[in-house]
């Protein structure tokens, strides 16, 4: 399937990245960090220095945006501690896109 000649998967990732970047910008703004560039390879821990409570807040924001189609807590629960520490925005974007596609299909 394509949209303006591009695969919708690519368009979906770009839209989801923009949504998540907006959510993270709002979170970071609370700490006075408003000039952080958020890319697919940005890590939540090392680059953004988010704490676990920030991930809880992000989970709430994801639920507000996508409803029960995206379960961030379940996504994290399937990971080892080291994976969570190294979690990138891109990996979350891929999870959200896959969850949305699964919800559409099923």
OpenMM code with the backbone's topology and positions (N, CA, C; nanometers):
from openmm import Vec3, app, unit

residues = "UNK UNK UNK UNK UNK UNK UNK UNK UNK UNK UNK UNK UNK UNK UNK UNK UNK UNK UNK UNK UNK UNK UNK UNK UNK UNK UNK UNK UNK UNK UNK UNK UNK UNK UNK UNK UNK UNK UNK UNK UNK UNK UNK UNK UNK UNK UNK UNK UNK UNK UNK UNK UNK UNK UNK UNK UNK UNK UNK UNK UNK UNK UNK UNK UNK UNK UNK UNK UNK UNK UNK UNK UNK UNK UNK UNK UNK UNK UNK UNK UNK UNK UNK UNK UNK UNK UNK UNK UNK UNK UNK UNK UNK UNK UNK UNK UNK UNK UNK UNK UNK UNK UNK UNK UNK UNK".split()
positions = [
    Vec3(0.0839, -0.1170, 0.0000),
    Vec3(0.0000, 0.0000, 0.0000),
    Vec3(0.0892, 0.1244, 0.0000),
    Vec3(0.0497, 0.2261, -0.0740),
    Vec3(0.1338, 0.3450, -0.0790),
    Vec3(0.0499, 0.4701, -0.0613),
    Vec3(0.1182, 0.5753, -0.0212),
    Vec3(0.0569, 0.7050, -0.0030),
    Vec3(0.1518, 0.8056, -0.0653),
    Vec3(0.1089, 0.8718, -0.1716),
    Vec3(0.1962, 0.9656, -0.2443),
    Vec3(0.3259, 0.8997, -0.2873),
    Vec3(0.3173, 0.7731, -0.3271),
    Vec3(0.4353, 0.7035, -0.3768),
    Vec3(0.5264, 0.6484, -0.2685),
    Vec3(0.4933, 0.6690, -0.1416),
    Vec3(0.5761, 0.6174, -0.0331),
    Vec3(0.5020, 0.5037, 0.0355),
    Vec3(0.5781, 0.4089, 0.0890),
    Vec3(0.5159, 0.3013, 0.1663),
    Vec3(0.4509, 0.3603, 0.2907),
    Vec3(0.3316, 0.3122, 0.3226),
    Vec3(0.2633, 0.3668, 0.4396),
    Vec3(0.3372, 0.3327, 0.5685),
    Vec3(0.4142, 0.2238, 0.5705),
    Vec3(0.4931, 0.1908, 0.6879),
    Vec3(0.5913, 0.3016, 0.7205),
    Vec3(0.6569, 0.3548, 0.6177),
    Vec3(0.7509, 0.4641, 0.6367),
    Vec3(0.6783, 0.5891, 0.6850),
    Vec3(0.5663, 0.6206, 0.6201),
    Vec3(0.4879, 0.7368, 0.6605),
    Vec3(0.4407, 0.7183, 0.8044),
    Vec3(0.3984, 0.5975, 0.8379),
    Vec3(0.3529, 0.5694, 0.9736),
    Vec3(0.4620, 0.5941, 1.0759),
    Vec3(0.5839, 0.5481, 1.0465),
    Vec3(0.6944, 0.5685, 1.1404),
    Vec3(0.7241, 0.7164, 1.1579),
    Vec3(0.7204, 0.7913, 1.0491),
    Vec3(0.7486, 0.9352, 1.0595),
    Vec3(0.6434, 1.0053, 1.1440),
    Vec3(0.5168, 0.9694, 1.1233),
    Vec3(0.4080, 1.0309, 1.2007),
    Vec3(0.4191, 0.9933, 1.3481),
    Vec3(0.4466, 0.8659, 1.3753),
    Vec3(0.4590, 0.8205, 1.5140),
    Vec3(0.5810, 0.8849, 1.5796),
    Vec3(0.6917, 0.8936, 1.5073),
    Vec3(0.8099, 0.9611, 1.5617),
    Vec3(0.7765, 1.1056, 1.5980),
    Vec3(0.7035, 1.1732, 1.5117),
    Vec3(0.6639, 1.3123, 1.5396),
    Vec3(0.5760, 1.3190, 1.6642),
    Vec3(0.4819, 1.2246, 1.6774),
    Vec3(0.3947, 1.2216, 1.7959),
    Vec3(0.4762, 1.1993, 1.9231),
    Vec3(0.5636, 1.0990, 1.9193),
    Vec3(0.6437, 1.0667, 2.0379),
    Vec3(0.7409, 1.1789, 2.0697),
    Vec3(0.8001, 1.2388, 1.9679),
    Vec3(0.8906, 1.3522, 1.9910),
    Vec3(0.8158, 1.4664, 2.0590),
    Vec3(0.6914, 1.4888, 2.0192),
    Vec3(0.6100, 1.5923, 2.0829),
    Vec3(0.5822, 1.5603, 2.2294),
    Vec3(0.5505, 1.4332, 2.2558),
    Vec3(0.5259, 1.3913, 2.3942),
    Vec3(0.6515, 1.4090, 2.4793),
    Vec3(0.7652, 1.3675, 2.4232),
    Vec3(0.8913, 1.3785, 2.4968),
    Vec3(0.9316, 1.5242, 2.5161),
    Vec3(0.9053, 1.6076, 2.4166),
    Vec3(0.9369, 1.7503, 2.4294),
    Vec3(0.8571, 1.8120, 2.5444),
    Vec3(0.7306, 1.7723, 2.5566),
    Vec3(0.6478, 1.8226, 2.6668),
    Vec3(0.7030, 1.7753, 2.8009),
    Vec3(0.7451, 1.6488, 2.8076),
    Vec3(0.8045, 1.5947, 2.9303),
    Vec3(0.9331, 1.6684, 2.9660),
    Vec3(1.0190, 1.6853, 2.8664),
    Vec3(1.1490, 1.7486, 2.8902),
    Vec3(1.1351, 1.8964, 2.9234),
    Vec3(1.0313, 1.9601, 2.8716),
    Vec3(1.0077, 2.1019, 2.8986),
    Vec3(0.9871, 2.1249, 3.0484),
    Vec3(0.9298, 2.0251, 3.1168),
    Vec3(0.9106, 2.0356, 3.2617),
    Vec3(1.0450, 2.0456, 3.3347),
    Vec3(1.1513, 1.9944, 3.2738),
    Vec3(1.2854, 2.0004, 3.3330),
    Vec3(1.3667, 2.1170, 3.2772),
    Vec3(1.3027, 2.1990, 3.1940),
    Vec3(1.3730, 2.3113, 3.1343),
    Vec3(1.4608, 2.2717, 3.0171),
    Vec3(1.4381, 2.1528, 2.9626),
    Vec3(1.5151, 2.1052, 2.8471),
    Vec3(1.4257, 2.1118, 2.7239),
    Vec3(1.4393, 2.2186, 2.6488),
    Vec3(1.3506, 2.2334, 2.5335),
    Vec3(1.4239, 2.2319, 2.4005),
    Vec3(1.5539, 2.2072, 2.4026),
    Vec3(1.6298, 2.2108, 2.2772),
    Vec3(1.6924, 2.0761, 2.2432),
    Vec3(1.6350, 1.9686, 2.2946),
    Vec3(1.6886, 1.8349, 2.2716),
    Vec3(1.6334, 1.7812, 2.1402),
    Vec3(1.7237, 1.7347, 2.0537),
    Vec3(1.6803, 1.6741, 1.9280),
    Vec3(1.6438, 1.5280, 1.9544),
    Vec3(1.5248, 1.4897, 1.9116),
    Vec3(1.4778, 1.3534, 1.9334),
    Vec3(1.4733, 1.2823, 1.7987),
    Vec3(1.5576, 1.1783, 1.7876),
    Vec3(1.5681, 1.1001, 1.6641),
    Vec3(1.5409, 0.9538, 1.6966),
    Vec3(1.5422, 0.8708, 1.5931),
    Vec3(1.5169, 0.7275, 1.6122),
    Vec3(1.6227, 0.6637, 1.7033),
    Vec3(1.7472, 0.7127, 1.6987),
    Vec3(1.8540, 0.6514, 1.7785),
    Vec3(1.8725, 0.7161, 1.9160),
    Vec3(1.7853, 0.8101, 1.9522),
    Vec3(1.7913, 0.8739, 2.0827),
    Vec3(1.7514, 0.7721, 2.1901),
    Vec3(1.8319, 0.7622, 2.2956),
    Vec3(1.7976, 0.6700, 2.4053),
    Vec3(1.7254, 0.7470, 2.5155),
    Vec3(1.6311, 0.6785, 2.5786),
    Vec3(1.5547, 0.7402, 2.6864),
    Vec3(1.6428, 0.7663, 2.8082),
    Vec3(1.7321, 0.6734, 2.8397),
    Vec3(1.8134, 0.6846, 2.9596),
    Vec3(1.9359, 0.7733, 2.9379),
    Vec3(2.0209, 0.7361, 2.8448),
    Vec3(2.1486, 0.8059, 2.8268),
    Vec3(2.1305, 0.9454, 2.7670),
    Vec3(2.0526, 0.9566, 2.6588),
    Vec3(2.0394, 1.0854, 2.5901),
    Vec3(1.9399, 1.1794, 2.6578),
    Vec3(1.8246, 1.1253, 2.6976),
    Vec3(1.7198, 1.2099, 2.7547),
    Vec3(1.7212, 1.2121, 2.9071),
    Vec3(1.7951, 1.1168, 2.9671),
    Vec3(1.8074, 1.1067, 3.1124),
    Vec3(1.6720, 1.0979, 3.1815),
    Vec3(1.5809, 1.0207, 3.1220),
    Vec3(1.4490, 1.0031, 3.1814),
    Vec3(1.4549, 0.8999, 3.2931),
    Vec3(1.3776, 0.9244, 3.3949),
    Vec3(1.3655, 0.8333, 3.5088),
    Vec3(1.2445, 0.7432, 3.4858),
    Vec3(1.2297, 0.6422, 3.5696),
    Vec3(1.1174, 0.5492, 3.5536),
    Vec3(0.9829, 0.6208, 3.5647),
    Vec3(0.9738, 0.7220, 3.6500),
    Vec3(0.8475, 0.7955, 3.6622),
    Vec3(0.8144, 0.8672, 3.5311),
    Vec3(0.9165, 0.9099, 3.4581),
    Vec3(0.8940, 0.9739, 3.3289),
    Vec3(0.8382, 0.8737, 3.2280),
    Vec3(0.8826, 0.7481, 3.2376),
    Vec3(0.8295, 0.6442, 3.1490),
    Vec3(0.6837, 0.6153, 3.1816),
    Vec3(0.6477, 0.6247, 3.3091),
    Vec3(0.5076, 0.6091, 3.3488),
    Vec3(0.4247, 0.7221, 3.2880),
    Vec3(0.4769, 0.8432, 3.2947),
    Vec3(0.4082, 0.9578, 3.2347),
    Vec3(0.3955, 0.9388, 3.0840),
    Vec3(0.5030, 0.8929, 3.0206),
    Vec3(0.4996, 0.8672, 2.8766),
    Vec3(0.3948, 0.7614, 2.8433),
    Vec3(0.3839, 0.6584, 2.9253),
    Vec3(0.2830, 0.5547, 2.9043),
    Vec3(0.1430, 0.6164, 2.9038),
    Vec3(0.1193, 0.7085, 2.9957),
    Vec3(-0.0094, 0.7783, 3.0010),
    Vec3(-0.0353, 0.8608, 2.8773),
    Vec3(0.0685, 0.9295, 2.8299),
    Vec3(0.0552, 1.0101, 2.7089),
    Vec3(0.0282, 0.9222, 2.5860),
    Vec3(0.0956, 0.8082, 2.5799),
    Vec3(0.0723, 0.7144, 2.4697),
    Vec3(-0.0713, 0.6625, 2.4736),
    Vec3(-0.1209, 0.6340, 2.5934),
    Vec3(-0.2581, 0.5857, 2.6054),
    Vec3(-0.3583, 0.6933, 2.5649),
    Vec3(-0.3304, 0.8187, 2.6025),
    Vec3(-0.4177, 0.9295, 2.5615),
    Vec3(-0.4247, 0.9394, 2.4094),
    Vec3(-0.3109, 0.9237, 2.3446),
    Vec3(-0.3022, 0.9390, 2.1989),
    Vec3(-0.3586, 0.8187, 2.1243),
    Vec3(-0.3216, 0.6981, 2.1677),
    Vec3(-0.3529, 0.5779, 2.0905),
    Vec3(-0.4539, 0.4853, 2.1569),
    Vec3(-0.4996, 0.5187, 2.2766),
    Vec3(-0.5948, 0.4325, 2.3460),
    Vec3(-0.5303, 0.3010, 2.3848),
    Vec3(-0.6112, 0.1959, 2.3908),
    Vec3(-0.5593, 0.0667, 2.4338),
    Vec3(-0.4916, -0.0103, 2.3203),
    Vec3(-0.4763, 0.0538, 2.2038),
    Vec3(-0.4093, -0.0129, 2.0915),
    Vec3(-0.2591, -0.0273, 2.1154),
    Vec3(-0.2032, 0.0567, 2.2027),
    Vec3(-0.0598, 0.0524, 2.2334),
    Vec3(-0.0439, 0.0343, 2.3834),
    Vec3(0.0192, -0.0773, 2.4236),
    Vec3(0.0388, -0.1057, 2.5649),
    Vec3(0.1880, -0.0941, 2.5975),
    Vec3(0.2284, 0.0230, 2.6444),
    Vec3(0.3685, 0.0510, 2.6730),
    Vec3(0.4192, -0.0332, 2.7901),
    Vec3(0.3358, -0.0495, 2.8913),
    Vec3(0.3772, -0.1289, 3.0085),
    Vec3(0.4053, -0.2738, 2.9688),
    Vec3(0.3188, -0.3304, 2.8847),
    Vec3(0.3399, -0.4671, 2.8378),
    Vec3(0.4671, -0.4768, 2.7528),
    Vec3(0.4914, -0.3751, 2.6710),
    Vec3(0.6121, -0.3675, 2.5884),
    Vec3(0.7366, -0.3712, 2.6770),
    Vec3(0.7386, -0.2899, 2.7813),
    Vec3(0.8533, -0.2864, 2.8732),
    Vec3(0.8648, -0.4150, 2.9546),
    Vec3(0.7514, -0.4733, 2.9902),
    Vec3(0.7524, -0.5947, 3.0720),
    Vec3(0.8196, -0.7116, 2.9997),
    Vec3(0.8193, -0.7082, 2.8673),
    Vec3(0.8820, -0.8141, 2.7898),
    Vec3(1.0314, -0.7970, 2.7715),
    Vec3(1.0887, -0.6964, 2.8355),
    Vec3(1.2315, -0.6666, 2.8184),
    Vec3(1.3116, -0.6984, 2.9436),
    Vec3(1.4388, -0.7255, 2.9212),
    Vec3(1.5347, -0.7368, 3.0310),
    Vec3(1.5706, -0.5944, 3.0756),
    Vec3(1.6234, -0.5823, 3.1970),
    Vec3(1.6597, -0.4510, 3.2509),
    Vec3(1.7562, -0.3758, 3.1580),
    Vec3(1.8580, -0.4460, 3.1064),
    Vec3(1.9557, -0.3818, 3.0180),
    Vec3(1.8904, -0.3283, 2.8906),
    Vec3(1.7902, -0.3999, 2.8394),
    Vec3(1.7192, -0.3542, 2.7199),
    Vec3(1.6427, -0.2256, 2.7484),
    Vec3(1.5839, -0.2171, 2.8666),
    Vec3(1.5102, -0.0963, 2.9033),
    Vec3(1.6062, 0.0214, 2.9159),
    Vec3(1.7219, -0.0022, 2.9753),
    Vec3(1.8217, 0.1038, 2.9917),
    Vec3(1.8671, 0.1564, 2.8548),
    Vec3(1.8792, 0.0676, 2.7573),
    Vec3(1.9263, 0.1061, 2.6237),
    Vec3(1.8134, 0.1349, 2.5252),
    Vec3(1.6894, 0.1401, 2.5734),
    Vec3(1.5742, 0.1604, 2.4860),
    Vec3(1.5876, 0.2899, 2.4059),
    Vec3(1.5656, 0.2781, 2.2753),
    Vec3(1.5706, 0.3958, 2.1885),
    Vec3(1.4298, 0.4389, 2.1501),
    Vec3(1.4198, 0.5626, 2.1093),
    Vec3(1.2938, 0.6151, 2.0583),
    Vec3(1.2507, 0.5319, 1.9376),
    Vec3(1.3453, 0.4947, 1.8530),
    Vec3(1.3136, 0.4157, 1.7345),
    Vec3(1.2488, 0.2833, 1.7665),
    Vec3(1.2965, 0.2172, 1.8700),
    Vec3(1.2377, 0.0884, 1.9077),
    Vec3(1.0937, 0.1083, 1.9561),
    Vec3(1.0695, 0.2164, 2.0281),
    Vec3(0.9332, 0.2466, 2.0709),
    Vec3(0.8462, 0.2801, 1.9501),
    Vec3(0.8991, 0.3582, 1.8578),
    Vec3(0.8252, 0.3929, 1.7356),
    Vec3(0.7848, 0.2650, 1.6613),
    Vec3(0.8797, 0.1728, 1.6455),
    Vec3(0.8504, 0.0465, 1.5767),
    Vec3(0.7415, -0.0315, 1.6496),
    Vec3(0.7471, -0.0332, 1.7830),
    Vec3(0.6445, -0.1022, 1.8621),
    Vec3(0.5072, -0.0383, 1.8401),
    Vec3(0.5018, 0.0946, 1.8437),
    Vec3(0.3745, 0.1641, 1.8268),
    Vec3(0.3176, 0.1367, 1.6880),
    Vec3(0.4010, 0.1471, 1.5849),
    Vec3(0.3547, 0.1211, 1.4482),
    Vec3(0.3027, -0.0223, 1.4360),
    Vec3(0.3764, -0.1179, 1.4898),
    Vec3(0.3337, -0.2584, 1.4833),
    Vec3(0.2029, -0.2788, 1.5604),
    Vec3(0.1894, -0.2149, 1.6747),
    Vec3(0.0665, -0.2278, 1.7544),
    Vec3(-0.0528, -0.1690, 1.6809),
    Vec3(-0.0327, -0.0538, 1.6183),
    Vec3(-0.1417, 0.0102, 1.5437),
    Vec3(-0.1834, -0.0741, 1.4242),
    Vec3(-0.0843, -0.1310, 1.3539),
    Vec3(-0.1143, -0.2177, 1.2390),
    Vec3(-0.1899, -0.3424, 1.2851),
    Vec3(-0.1488, -0.4004, 1.3984),
    Vec3(-0.2158, -0.5195, 1.4511),
    Vec3(-0.3601, -0.4862, 1.4903),
    Vec3(-0.3808, -0.3684, 1.5477),
    Vec3(-0.5158, -0.3269, 1.5868),
    Vec3(-0.6046, -0.3068, 1.4644),
    Vec3(-0.5481, -0.2501, 1.3577),
    Vec3(-0.6229, -0.2312, 1.2331),
    Vec3(-0.6591, -0.3641, 1.1702),
    Vec3(-0.5656, -0.4589, 1.1738),
    Vec3(-0.5854, -0.5882, 1.1093),
    Vec3(-0.6814, -0.6775, 1.1875),
    Vec3(-0.6855, -0.6582, 1.3178),
    Vec3(-0.7577, -0.7555, 1.3971),
    Vec3(-0.8764, -0.7076, 1.4662),
] * unit.nanometer
topology = app.Topology()
chain = topology.addChain("A")
for resn in residues:
    res = topology.addResidue(resn, chain)
    for name in ("N", "CA", "C"):
        topology.addAtom(name, app.Element.getBySymbol(name[0]), res)
